[in-house]
Amino acid sequence: MNFDPRLLKDCEVIGKFKLCYVLLMRDANYPWCILVPDREGMTEVFDLSGDDQHQLNTESYALLEYLKKEFNADKMNVAALGNVVAQLHIHHIVRYKTDIAWPAPVWGAFPAKAYSQVELDQRINRLVKGFSTLNLDFHVTQEPSDR
Amino acid sequence: MNFDPRLLKDCEVIGKFKLCYVLLMRDANYPWCILVPDREGMTEVFDLSGDDQHQLNTESYALLEYLKKEFNADKMNVAALGNVVAQLHIHHIVRYKTDIAWPAPVWGAFPAKAYSQVELDQRINRLVKGFSTLNLDFHVTQEPSDR
């Protein structure tokens, strides 16, 4: 899978569900995951085949529900924008009434806040453990030592 | 169906597909439609039943594809945020590389630009005609004279 370099610059690739890679945005302001369908040349959700659309929705809804519960979100934000990075990717963002940008959308609101290496490893390990319970064929694609 | 009053303040209710009402945002900066599932008390897409999730996706993807083609969009933006208006609603926004906010997301970027009454009627009539071709049981819920 060829990722747009800007996705790799801003995110950690955690692993893959049946259809989509799941990435963690390197922004400690919000638990923020991105799904990237493992299909080349897609820019809109409706570019996917019917089966892939169905699978994307299954993975997206399960991810939203998991993140909301795991992180006690006040609200989930989900969006496919792609104005800057055209490669199809779908944001899944945990929002709190106390977060830095609330109630505004997160894009462009504040600069990303860096995770410490310990925080990042903890966050990824927590997600890996959770994703493995979702019945979506999750597997890790990069060992932590490869990051 | 009880709409959040802020949706009615900012939007025209155009009609209804099988599951969702379709609204036009009163912002002439972008062709911008909103789907509101005809279900009370929903705030997240995963609050919907499995059948309703499937129907929402059918309507959302068809709407995106129609809007992209009809308005020659450079990119479609689709999002469920709900930080301000909790009632479940999904934005479908036509974006151009030449629009006022590009490439930023539209929310909070610029004040809404008013449609003239003539422009608004033309825009709604065009959408009504298009929606009727989508095989989604579209029907108008308010005659123009009732608006």
Contacts between the chains, C-beta under 8 A, distances in Angstrom:
chain1	res1	chain2	res2	distance
A	43	B	75	7.2
A	44	B	64	6.6
A	44	B	65	7.7
A	44	B	68	6.8
A	44	B	75	7.7
A	44	B	76	5.7
A	45	B	61	6.3
A	45	B	64	6.8
A	45	B	78	6.9
A	46	B	61	4.7
A	46	B	64	5.5
A	46	B	65	4.6
A	46	B	68	8.0
A	53	B	57	6.8
A	53	B	61	6.4
A	54	B	54	7.9
A	54	B	57	7.9
A	57	B	53	6.8
A	57	B	54	7.9
A	57	B	57	5.2
A	61	B	45	6.3
A	61	B	46	4.7
A	61	B	53	6.4
A	64	B	44	6.6
A	64	B	45	6.8
A	64	B	46	5.5
A	65	B	44	7.7
A	65	B	46	4.6
A	68	B	44	6.8
A	68	B	46	8.0
A	75	B	43	7.2
A	75	B	44	7.7
A	75	B	81	7.7
A	75	B	82	5.6
A	75	B	83	5.6
A	75	B	86	7.5
A	76	B	44	5.7
A	76	B	80	7.9
A	77	B	79	7.2
A	77	B	80	7.3
A	77	B	81	4.9
A	77	B	82	7.7
A	77	B	83	7.1
A	78	B	45	6.9
A	78	B	79	6.7
A	78	B	80	5.1
A	79	B	77	7.2
A	79	B	78	6.7
A	79	B	79	3.5
A	79	B	80	7.4
A	79	B	81	7.2
A	79	B	105	7.8
A	80	B	76	7.9
A	80	B	77	7.3
A	80	B	78	5.1
A	80	B	79	7.4
A	81	B	75	7.7
A	81	B	77	5.0
A	81	B	79	7.3
A	81	B	105	6.0
A	82	B	75	5.6
A	82	B	77	7.7
A	83	B	75	5.6
A	83	B	77	7.1
A	83	B	95	6.1
A	83	B	102	6.3
A	83	B	103	3.7
A	83	B	104	7.5
A	83	B	105	7.6
A	84	B	103	5.0
A	86	B	75	7.5
A	95	B	83	6.1
A	102	B	83	6.3
A	103	B	83	3.7
A	103	B	84	5.1
A	104	B	83	7.5
A	104	B	107	7.0
A	104	B	108	5.4
A	105	B	79	7.8
A	105	B	81	6.0
A	105	B	83	7.6
A	105	B	105	5.7
A	105	B	107	5.0
A	105	B	108	7.1
A	107	B	104	7.0
A	107	B	105	5.0
A	108	B	104	5.4
A	108	B	105	7.1
